[in-house]
Amino acid sequence: MRISVIRNREQFERIREAWSAAHAADPEATVFVSWEWMRGWLESTPFEGFVLAAREEERSPYTAFLPLGGEIVRKGGEEIRKLVLGGMPWSDNTGFVCTPGSEHRALPAFADFVQNHLKWDFFDMRNVSDRRLDLFLSRFSPEGFSVRELAGTACPHILLPDSWERYLREFLGPCTRKHLKYYMKKAERLSGFRAVHTGEDNLEHQIDTLLALWQVRWGDASGAVLNTYRALFRSCAAAGSLCLTTLWGGGAPFA
């Protein structure tokens, strides 16, 4: 396997087609390792972001990707080099992108490259949603590295059916279905109730509405945090992969 280091936006733009093809074929991949999400992360991350890309031969297409970030922190007067998985700390999940069948060569090659060509003291791999992580970590000898496993943050998800009616009928129990319909009707009876979908003409307003509700729920965030989320949402919107709907009633947004 040949490993290339993608460090600038021009290089990242050139691998979009191969990354998207691998992402579409990869059963382990989440939206948080999509090319669109990673573009937003690379543009806003506090880390020095880059991507390792793997392919069989010099001119063959890339089949696997590992987004990473690095920084140097000072602790007790000492400089410590830190390596992180791409997406941190903004992504609910992190991981790899591989076309099926390429992981058995690509992930060990990534691990060897990380050990032999990158300089770091700590490698923080947080919330990895990928069953192939053990294949990657198995290349790190216990004689030279220590691995400490910490509790992750759950990010539940379900596979949805092809229609809302089928979801109500087949995916919910009678009690849950009854309560859901009750609260839907209650919301729809609100004065001025409407659902606003995101388009080019209202993108910024929709993002601001979402972040305002988020702060009401979770507390005030810094301008840097809010701007990072704006960059991520704008990147997804530019690529046609943002689905954002706000619900309004009584002249104000509520969800």
MARLUM-157791 format. One record per residue: residue in one letter; residue number from 1; y, x, z negated of N, C-alpha, C in turn. Coordinates in steps of 0.001 Angstrom, whole numbers. Atoms other than C-alpha are relative to their C-alpha. Layout:
<sites>
- resn_resi_n_Y_n_X_n_Z_ca_Y_ca_X_ca_Z_c_Y_c_X_c_Z
- A_NUM_Y_X_Z_Y_X_Z_Y_X_Z .
...
</sites>
This chain:
<sites>
- resn_resi_n_Y_n_X_n_Z_ca_Y_ca_X_ca_Z_c_Y_c_X_c_Z
- M_1_-1199_835_0_0_0_0_1249_871_0 .
- R_2_-1278_-694_-28_3507_1176_827_1027_-830_-764 .
- I_3_-986_679_831_6253_301_-1669_1402_413_433 .
- S_4_-1409_-237_-312_9911_-36_-649_855_-546_-1133 .
- V_5_-936_456_1022_12851_-401_-3036_1186_-654_702 .
- I_6_-1090_774_-591_15334_-3113_-2010_1148_-21_-1007 .
- R_7_-1064_-169_987_18664_-2338_-3658_1309_-708_352 .
- N_8_-1288_609_-332_21491_-4013_-1726_-198_-1348_687 .
- R_9_73_1365_-526_22318_-7458_-383_-468_-24_1449 .
- E_10_410_-36_-1406_21881_-6483_3276_-1512_143_114 .
- Q_11_1453_-172_-19_18337_-5278_2616_-697_-1262_-488 .
- F_12_605_1200_557_17609_-8373_550_28_-1143_1015 .
- E_13_-81_1033_-1034_18799_-10663_3360_-1093_194_1050 .
- R_14_976_-280_-1057_16411_-8931_5776_-1429_-378_-405 .
- I_15_1367_323_407_13333_-9704_3680_-169_-1487_-325 .
- R_16_61_1415_377_14124_-13403_3258_-1206_-711_635 .
- E_17_1080_718_-686_11629_-14641_5865_-1359_366_-583 .
- A_18_1289_-426_543_8741_-12549_4514_-175_-489_-1438 .
- W_19_64_465_1394_9577_-13433_890_-296_-1498_-48 .
- S_20_190_1453_13_9796_-17160_1638_-1399_-390_457 .
- A_21_1359_278_-458_6494_-17096_3533_-1013_302_-1101 .
- A_22_904_-352_1089_4764_-15327_649_126_-999_-1147 .
- H_23_-234_949_1083_6356_-17693_-1870_-650_-1347_299 .
- A_24_591_1286_-384_5213_-20774_58_-1521_31_-98 .
- A_25_1457_-113_8_1633_-19466_190_-565_330_-1378 .
- D_26_440_-504_1301_1475_-18202_-3412_-172_-1143_-991 .
- P_27_200_1112_943_-124_-20750_-5794_560_277_-1395 .
- E_28_-536_-358_1316_1276_-18869_-8814_1533_-52_-38 .
- A_29_-1457_-157_-66_4908_-18792_-7628_722_-1266_-452 .
- T_30_-866_1098_417_7552_-20967_-9279_1344_127_714 .
- V_31_-1330_-45_-604_11087_-21781_-8158_784_1204_-508 .
- F_32_-769_-1090_604_12284_-19007_-10461_-317_1370_606 .
- V_33_210_-1238_-762_10801_-16331_-8184_207_-249_1495 .
- S_34_-332_258_-1400_11982_-17956_-4954_1113_946_448 .
- W_35_-1043_-874_-543_14229_-15925_-2648_1376_-544_-357 .
- E_36_-1303_600_252_17080_-18398_-3193_444_232_-1447 .
- W_37_-355_-194_1408_16954_-18175_-6994_293_1477_-267 .
- M_38_-184_-1425_230_16603_-14394_-6916_1305_515_614 .
- R_39_-1271_-418_-568_19608_-14038_-4613_1127_-303_-991 .
- G_40_-1010_339_997_21719_-15871_-7198_-69_916_-1209 .
- W_41_149_-889_1152_20274_-13729_-9982_537_1396_310 .
- L_42_-461_-1341_-361_20956_-10465_-8148_1521_75_79 .
- E_43_-1449_7_-123_24561_-11516_-7572_711_-152_-1352 .
- S_44_-663_304_1272_25211_-12395_-11223_-595_720_-1203 .
- T_45_687_-605_1135_22807_-10397_-13401_802_1134_-634 .
- P_46_-629_-1153_655_24176_-7994_-16020_-802_1276_174 .
- F_47_848_-1163_-245_21286_-5691_-15119_262_572_1391 .
- E_48_-1_-571_-1345_21078_-3338_-12159_-1243_-521_716 .
- G_49_1144_669_-594_18863_-5580_-10069_-483_655_1276 .
- F_50_607_-507_-1225_16449_-4442_-7364_-1374_-638_158 .
- V_51_1285_620_-301_13160_-5480_-5761_-961_1060_542 .
- L_52_1063_-786_-599_9893_-3656_-5096_-733_-894_998 .
- A_53_658_768_-1053_8361_-4850_-1817_-1190_799_528 .
- A_54_1236_-690_-393_4783_-4015_-756_-489_-484_1359 .
- R_55_635_330_-1275_3154_-3896_2666_-1077_1031_292 .
- E_56_1139_-865_-283_17_-2358_4128_411_1266_748 .
- E_57_-408_-1139_-821_1616_-118_6747_1513_10_162 .
- E_58_-1436_-191_-117_5087_1164_7595_685_-1131_745 .
- R_59_-629_1037_-822_5786_-1521_10204_-626_-1383_-179 .
- S_60_604_1313_236_3629_-4355_8880_912_-838_-897 .
- P_61_-881_846_819_5272_-7358_7169_-281_165_-1495 .
- Y_62_181_-42_1449_5846_-7359_3421_-838_-1195_-448 .
- T_63_882_1062_482_3236_-9379_1529_131_-252_-1496 .
- A_64_-131_180_1447_4238_-8958_-2131_1345_549_-469 .
- F_65_-1330_-365_498_7434_-8668_-4160_4_-20_-1527 .
- L_66_-181_-64_1443_8333_-7665_-7708_1470_246_-292 .
- P_67_-1422_-173_338_11973_-8289_-8740_145_615_-1395 .
- L_68_-192_-724_1255_13232_-6000_-11519_1485_197_-282 .
- G_69_-1365_-345_382_16379_-5076_-13407_-41_1112_-1026 .
- G_70_-38_-1093_951_17420_-2065_-15436_1368_127_-647 .
- E_71_-1257_-285_682_20053_-1100_-17956_-223_1116_-1007 .
- I_72_43_-1008_1050_20869_1666_-20423_767_-542_-1192 .
- V_73_-625_492_1224_21599_573_-23990_48_1134_-1020 .
- R_74_-143_-1013_1053_22756_2651_-26928_-487_-575_-1332 .
- K_75_547_423_1285_20876_2422_-30220_-27_1208_-927 .
- G_76_-56_-1116_934_21759_4677_-33122_440_1295_639 .
- G_77_-472_-1197_-669_23591_7083_-30851_-917_522_1082 .
- E_78_978_-416_-1006_20581_7317_-28533_43_-938_1200 .
- E_79_59_817_-1210_20442_6106_-24925_-1444_-425_263 .
- I_80_1333_547_-252_17488_3822_-24246_19_-711_1337 .
- R_81_98_601_-1332_16481_2888_-20718_-939_-1203_-66 .
- K_82_747_1253_89_15319_-712_-20440_-264_-557_1392 .
- L_83_397_627_-1256_13419_-2307_-17559_-402_-1434_-299 .
- V_84_322_1414_217_13117_-6104_-17222_-499_-617_1304 .
- L_85_403_764_-1180_11527_-8587_-14853_1194_-770_553 .
- G_86_-1072_728_-649_13843_-10193_-12333_79_-1441_-470 .
- G_87_-220_1354_487_15371_-13453_-13502_432_-48_-1440 .
- M_88_-387_-7_1409_15823_-12477_-17127_1502_213_-128 .
- P_89_577_947_961_17379_-13875_-19204_173_-1453_407 .
- W_90_-389_1347_-427_18248_-16935_-17093_-1164_-865_471 .
- S_91_1102_767_-593_14870_-17950_-15650_-973_-492_-1062 .
- D_92_1007_516_915_12404_-20182_-17472_-1328_719_184 .
- N_93_1215_-753_-307_9570_-18280_-15772_357_1251_784 .
- T_94_-123_-1199_-821_9254_-14787_-14314_-1374_339_554 .
- G_95_1301_-381_-534_6515_-13101_-12315_102_705_1330 .
- F_96_126_-669_-1288_5394_-11782_-8955_7_-1029_1132 .
- V_97_210_827_-1189_5289_-13145_-5415_-981_744_892 .
- C_98_1033_-665_-812_2130_-12352_-3406_-659_-1006_931 .
- T_99_833_825_-865_391_-13777_-385_-1431_68_-520 .
- P_100_1373_-8_503_-3168_-14797_-1349_-824_1109_647 .
- G_101_828_-1101_-480_-5510_-11822_-1049_662_1359_-80 .
- S_102_-699_-1284_47_-2817_-9156_-1261_184_516_-1428 .
- E_103_-322_-379_1374_-2509_-9134_-5050_-874_1132_-534 .
- H_104_908_-1010_535_-5549_-6894_-5640_395_1418_400 .
- R_105_-525_-1308_-377_-3843_-4039_-3831_1469_139_-374 .
- A_106_-1445_-82_231_-175_-4895_-4323_345_195_-1473 .
- L_107_-381_-84_1409_-65_-5376_-8101_-348_1350_-626 .
- P_108_228_-1370_483_-1827_-2081_-8947_979_997_608 .
- A_109_-970_-901_-630_497_-374_-6441_1364_-131_-670 .
- F_110_-1258_203_735_3506_-1934_-8178_-56_716_-1355 .
- A_111_138_-619_1318_2206_-779_-11569_84_1518_86 .
- D_112_-49_-1455_-167_1687_2779_-10326_1415_465_328 .
- F_113_-1370_-379_-359_5182_2845_-8812_910_-74_-1223 .
- V_114_-825_148_1202_6749_1577_-12043_-216_1174_-950 .
- Q_115_307_-1113_900_4983_4322_-13983_487_1347_531 .
- N_116_-199_-1332_-556_5533_7212_-11608_1364_232_648 .
- H_117_-1247_-177_-751_8862_6544_-9870_1225_-625_-667 .
- L_118_-1123_588_718_11015_4580_-12329_78_591_-1407 .
- K_119_-197_-566_1326_12494_5962_-15539_385_-1105_-971 .
- W_120_-267_1045_975_12356_3638_-18537_-697_328_-1316 .
- D_121_592_-148_1328_11598_3547_-22260_-677_-1288_-455 .
- F_122_564_1299_330_10964_-182_-22685_-49_-866_1259 .
- F_123_152_925_-1120_9668_-2723_-20161_-182_-1390_-594 .
- D_124_4_1342_583_10511_-6291_-21213_-449_-1005_1062 .
- M_125_554_977_-948_8310_-8845_-19392_-91_-1330_-737 .
- R_126_-107_1214_809_9367_-12185_-20806_-338_-1244_810 .
- N_127_324_1309_-601_7939_-15659_-20030_-623_129_1384 .
- V_128_677_-193_-1281_5626_-14483_-17254_-941_-1170_257 .
- S_129_859_1121_-369_4103_-17533_-15588_-874_438_1171 .
- D_130_815_-562_-1080_1441_-15686_-13612_-1300_525_-598 .
- R_131_1296_-412_535_-2277_-15321_-14336_-417_1387_466 .
- R_132_350_-1333_-491_-2292_-12027_-12431_640_1108_-824 .
- L_133_-665_-1005_821_-313_-10274_-15168_-995_1032_-527 .
- D_134_995_-943_530_-3502_-8740_-16613_-378_1051_1034 .
- L_135_307_-956_-1066_-4244_-7116_-13245_1075_1080_67 .
- F_136_-1115_-943_-9_-821_-5479_-13355_-50_908_-1230 .
- L_137_-28_-771_1247_-1019_-4400_-17013_-1210_913_-154 .
- S_138_1205_-826_137_-4550_-3000_-16646_189_1412_543 .
- R_139_-266_-1330_-558_-3058_-38_-14748_762_900_-977 .
- F_140_-726_-781_989_-1094_1070_-17824_-975_475_-1081 .
- S_141_971_-565_922_-3324_3411_-19841_470_-148_-1440 .
- P_142_-382_100_1424_-3366_2724_-23618_322_1355_-612 .
- E_143_-312_-1333_511_-3144_6492_-24085_1473_355_231 .
- G_144_-1386_-328_-300_320_6593_-22531_983_-1115_-267 .
- F_145_-887_1154_178_1668_3100_-23141_-546_-910_-1091 .
- S_146_399_1018_970_1610_505_-25895_535_-1339_470 .
- V_147_-368_1345_-440_1670_-3196_-25044_51_-912_-1220 .
- R_148_-163_933_1116_3002_-5718_-27552_274_-1384_561 .
- E_149_-142_1366_-524_2578_-9420_-26837_766_-859_-987 .
- L_150_-824_881_812_5211_-11817_-28135_-143_-1436_496 .
- A_151_67_1408_-403_5334_-15611_-28083_1052_-286_1066 .
- G_152_-917_349_-1079_6921_-16997_-24929_646_-1356_-245 .
- T_153_-657_1304_59_9061_-20055_-24299_-685_-932_996 .
- A_154_728_918_-870_7136_-23012_-22921_912_-622_1044 .
- C_155_-735_678_-1071_8290_-24438_-19588_-975_-972_679 .
- P_156_1000_934_-531_6075_-27511_-18999_392_-521_1379 .
- H_157_-250_613_-1293_5724_-28904_-15497_-1241_-780_418 .
- I_158_1110_816_-495_3565_-31473_-13702_111_-114_1516 .
- L_159_20_298_-1428_2552_-32145_-10125_321_-1476_192 .
- L_160_-438_1374_-189_4295_-35293_-8904_-695_-640_1195 .
- P_161_578_711_-1148_2800_-37966_-6611_1054_-205_1076 .
- D_162_-890_131_-1150_4359_-38988_-3306_983_-1160_-120 .
- S_163_-941_1109_138_6216_-42060_-4624_255_-313_-1471 .
- W_164_-381_405_1354_8010_-43357_-7725_-933_-1100_-511 .
- E_165_864_1104_400_5859_-46496_-7765_-1370_510_-453 .
- R_166_1299_-564_385_2659_-44445_-7863_99_760_-1319 .
- Y_167_-202_-705_1264_4099_-42308_-10665_-36_-981_-1169 .
- L_168_-2_1005_1065_4805_-45397_-12775_-1393_-584_-230 .
- R_169_1282_697_80_1411_-46899_-11989_-1133_899_-508 .
- E_170_1158_-850_239_-923_-43901_-12274_222_1136_-995 .
- F_171_-252_-1179_829_821_-41217_-14348_490_-340_-1402 .
- L_172_-512_416_1304_2136_-43242_-17309_-919_-1034_-627 .
- G_173_738_1028_705_400_-45265_-19981_817_-1275_-98 .
- P_174_-706_1293_57_1302_-48954_-20473_1213_18_-920 .
- C_175_-1116_-6_954_3508_-48294_-23516_1163_833_527 .
- T_176_-1054_-868_-541_5417_-45418_-21936_682_-659_1192 .
- R_177_-559_680_-1170_5864_-47387_-18701_929_-1135_-426 .
- K_178_-819_1098_492_7228_-50363_-20645_1334_510_-542 .
- H_179_-1221_-550_573_9745_-48235_-22567_908_584_1083 .
- L_180_-797_-596_-1069_10859_-46382_-19443_744_-1084_779 .
- K_181_-642_1080_-746_11566_-49601_-17558_1103_-657_-820 .
- Y_182_-1015_594_869_13466_-50987_-20544_1277_837_12 .
- Y_183_-1187_-863_57_15783_-47962_-20762_653_163_1373 .
- M_184_-592_-26_-1328_16251_-47857_-16986_901_-1216_216 .
- K_185_-804_1217_-151_17477_-51458_-17012_1229_47_-896 .
- K_186_-1132_-122_918_19680_-50703_-20015_1088_894_594 .
- A_187_-966_-908_-621_21322_-47806_-18181_687_-678_1185 .
- E_188_-552_633_-1201_21796_-49846_-15014_993_-1111_-345 .
- R_189_-940_1050_408_23654_-52534_-16994_1327_572_-494 .
- L_190_-1250_-615_421_26329_-50034_-18025_1105_-292_1008 .
- S_191_-1136_232_-882_29777_-50731_-16623_215_1204_911 .
- G_192_-240_-1078_-947_30282_-48704_-13470_-1166_955_148 .
- F_193_1164_-881_-126_26741_-47317_-13497_-176_464_1438 .
- R_194_286_-537_-1330_26047_-45013_-10549_-711_1346_-124 .
- A_195_650_-1310_-110_23939_-42033_-9551_717_786_1096 .
- V_196_-746_-834_-941_25851_-39220_-7841_-872_1179_413 .
- H_197_803_-1106_-528_23919_-36837_-5608_921_1117_493 .
- T_198_-810_-1162_-340_25149_-33352_-4796_32_245_1499 .
- G_199_-198_-372_-1395_26593_-32500_-1376_1057_1077_85 .
- E_200_-996_-1064_-178_28978_-29973_99_1370_-395_-554 .
- D_201_-1333_436_405_31989_-32105_-824_185_-101_-1510 .
- N_202_-147_172_1456_31237_-32381_-4555_-803_1021_-801 .
- L_203_864_-973_666_29157_-29297_-5396_617_511_-1295 .
- E_204_-617_-598_1185_31624_-27714_-7812_163_-1027_-1118 .
- H_205_-164_1047_1018_32305_-31018_-9585_-1334_-340_-654 .
- Q_206_1323_289_543_28595_-31682_-9988_-459_1106_-955 .
- I_207_381_-1126_862_27984_-28210_-11399_789_-39_-1303 .
- D_208_-827_72_1212_30910_-28574_-13815_-459_-1132_-912 .
- T_209_477_1130_795_29584_-31962_-14924_-1281_359_-732 .
- L_210_1258_-425_608_26114_-30559_-15560_244_959_-1163 .
- L_211_-241_-1001_1038_27442_-27591_-17543_759_-595_-1190 .
- A_212_-696_671_1102_29769_-29831_-19587_-990_-768_-870 .
- L_213_1017_721_757_26825_-32037_-20578_-908_964_-752 .
- W_214_863_-1009_619_24745_-28955_-21314_648_542_-1278 .
- Q_215_-690_-517_1183_27397_-27668_-23724_85_-1047_-1107 .
- V_216_15_1062_998_27619_-31040_-25450_-1344_-19_-731 .
- R_217_1347_43_584_23860_-30862_-26001_-326_1251_-804 .
- W_218_467_-1250_599_23435_-27183_-26878_1106_839_-635 .
- G_219_-1089_-772_583_26877_-25966_-27986_743_792_1055 .
- D_220_-845_-729_-948_29676_-24022_-26331_-641_1319_415 .
- A_221_494_-1270_-540_28639_-21143_-24091_1190_818_479 .
- S_222_-1074_-878_-452_30705_-18146_-23049_270_-213_1483 .
- G_223_-334_108_-1415_32494_-18033_-19722_-951_780_869 .
- A_224_934_-818_-777_30111_-15292_-18567_-1313_-747_239 .
- V_225_1244_766_-136_27062_-17487_-19231_180_-1132_1001 .
- L_226_-247_1125_-903_28578_-20488_-17442_155_483_1439 .
- N_227_-189_-523_-1354_29606_-18366_-14457_-1311_466_604 .
- T_228_1314_-391_-516_26067_-17012_-14174_-746_-1215_522 .
- Y_229_668_1215_-470_24661_-20521_-13956_664_-543_1268 .
- R_230_-689_439_-1219_27334_-21423_-11403_-483_800_1206 .
- A_231_450_-853_-1107_26283_-18460_-9257_-1415_-364_430 .
- L_232_1374_370_-333_22621_-19471_-9454_-45_-1326_750 .
- F_233_1_1306_-655_23324_-23095_-8529_635_65_1389 .
- R_234_-631_-138_-1312_25661_-22125_-5688_-941_663_990 .
- S_235_944_-688_-881_23048_-19763_-4272_-1085_-952_477 .
- C_236_1038_969_-385_20386_-22477_-4325_573_-1060_937 .
- A_237_-618_1004_-855_22801_-24990_-2791_214_545_1406 .
- A_238_-237_-601_-1315_23700_-22599_25_-1287_105_807 .
- A_239_1285_-118_-688_20005_-22258_821_-687_-1354_173 .
- G_240_582_1332_-158_19399_-26024_716_-1106_-304_-992 .
- S_241_1088_207_953_17189_-25858_-2377_494_-485_-1360 .
- L_242_-522_539_1257_19411_-27454_-5033_-117_-1520_7 .
- C_243_79_1446_187_18555_-30967_-6226_676_-311_-1324 .
- L_244_-781_250_1204_21209_-32104_-8729_626_-1388_94 .
- T_245_-515_1361_51_21936_-35736_-9575_583_-261_-1389 .
- T_246_-596_375_1284_24296_-36956_-12307_84_-1518_-90 .
- L_247_-79_1427_252_24248_-40421_-13872_1276_-299_-765 .
- W_248_-1287_368_580_27519_-42118_-14760_-29_-1457_-449 .
- G_249_-145_1361_482_28383_-45219_-16745_1219_-71_-896 .
- G_250_-1197_115_806_31571_-46489_-18354_1035_1047_313 .
- G_251_-986_-984_-432_33580_-43972_-16380_-284_1414_-430 .
- A_252_314_-1345_476_31817_-40925_-17868_-1452_351_343 .
- P_253_1386_-411_-247_28675_-38875_-17093_-797_-32_-1298 .
- F_254_826_0_1216_25772_-39272_-19514_-1323_709_201 .
- A_255_1274_-729_-214_22830_-37456_-17854_50_722_1335 .
</sites>
